[in-house]
């Protein structure tokens, strides 16, 4: 530090600190230079650090406190006003211990605008275009954030199956090639619909394989308990299996791939596993982890790589058992529930 200051005394030293296990939030906003209106606040399912284009998200948020939402709305309106935004603006936040951090602000349209527009029944891109040629939001009749009575889940469509040998873990580098939306009055059912639409349907019964890193072992226990109660048979690597058994959860232990057989590759090749849950042990994946994930993708097996993703999936499966079905309703019907029968723009 002393040497750095002596070498360049007129330039500050920047010190970065990572936010571990932070929750990421996307906000789409439209402004006319004076008035700003939030189109949607989207809570990401994956942890902050995964590219926002690869993250699943849910609108409206399901776990943010009212204080956090108040802070997010205030920061968004303040940014739009101070930056003099005329048109669309996207803000990405990270939430850690109820503290709201601004990750980035983009005074432009975001890829989430079509998704938000369909969820709330308002054509944000059209409204923004009109604002940019001189219209005001009061003139256009859009002055308040829309509070929707349902849940809309955006899920990324990832092309891993078309690129054999590619690892499936999410990172700051965007990998998705598209996205889909699941919508329902129940957030869990909306999540299941999004997985089904993304070509990643979760099995309603059968065998599950689990192998989670040390930092996730305590968090996976209650989720594994729920899956066991739902009747799934759990296979796990020896370390994960030991943790589950110590918590009273029945599981069948397997060797790591490099340690011997039977291992998860045997289950995959014998078609004895319908869902794989593996959280990576670090930025540089171990050979065993990468191998099992790639083999799972090639075999068409759903692979979950984050605890938050697993938590959302468990919520969806529990909701599916409550409802016994996946109700289907057109987008226009959802909009009619909010606005009454009308011509959709």
Buried (B, 14 or more C-beta within 10 A) or exposed (E): EEEEEEEEEEEEEEEEEEBEEBBBBBBBBBBBBEBBBBBBBBBBBBBBBBBBBBBBBBBBBBEBEEEBBEBBBEBBBEBBBEEEBBBBBBBBBBBEEEEBBEBEBEBEBBBBBBBBBBBBBBBBBEBBBBBEEEBBBEEBEBEEBBEBEBBBBBBBBBEBBEEEEBBBBBEEEBBBEEBBBBBBBBBBBBBBBBBBBBEBEBBEEEBBBBBBBEEBBEBBBEBBBBBBEBEBBBBBBEBBBBBBEEBEBEBBBBBBBEEEEBBBBBBBEEEBBBBBBBBBBEEEBBEBBBBBBBBBBEBEBBBBBBBBBBBBBBBBBBBBEEBEEEEEEEBEEBBBBBEEEEEEE
